[in-house]
Amino acid sequence: MDMLKGEEIAAAELTEWRKLAQGLHARYLVDDFGTGARFVVAVGEAGDALGHHPRVSMGTGYVDLKLSSTDAIYRDDEGTEHVVEWVTQQDVDLARRITVVAADHDVDADPASVSVIELGLDTARSATVAPVWAALLTGDAQAQGRGTPSDEIRDATGRVPNLWFGEADAPESRRQRFHVEVYVPPEVAERRVAATVAAGGTVVDDSEAPSLTVLADQDGNTAVVCVDVAAATKE
């Protein structure tokens, strides 16, 4: 099944979901564990009907859901097909069903509270260093290139953040190479940047804001607040 472009995701108008990194994310607020468990069971039944299921995590007062397809088809500029992890139509269809399930269970969504953390490493030798990071982060060599045509490291269980590789200068360069990427919903980005600045951080580069805003702490360590603007539902 083809991966969906940002504009196609936005056109679906999934008001309770946000496109962050490779997937659709939602948080539903629950009064207690029992309510959350019953909601998850109902979500599972909705997934059974479509033959597709979300990744689920529960905590005190919330149920977090992620939807993505591990067999999405991406076509590069040459027309070559790659199997990747991304949002497809089956994720959109299940998201809509889950929204109905949530209404039936009187469970409210809190889309502004979702976020995803990824790691970035700038290197001129991703193919050389990726096996080291695959082993260190996941203990699994297959994590290198899982769900992506690049050398990116992705843990199949989702227990550790994805690590992707950006271009860099020669290895002897001493500038910062690791940074954190924080994916947030569009309505949160401005507040997140403002809070960071209020805490002592500085804006290094906002030329691509709100899609990308580079921030730094007092020691000059940088991080990026990321928003998938293309996939944002238009109001």
Summary of the structure (lengths in Angstrom):
residues: 235
radius of gyration: 18.7
end to end distance: 28.3
largest distance: 58.4
contacts: 681
relative contact order: 0.16
helix: 32%
strand: 31%
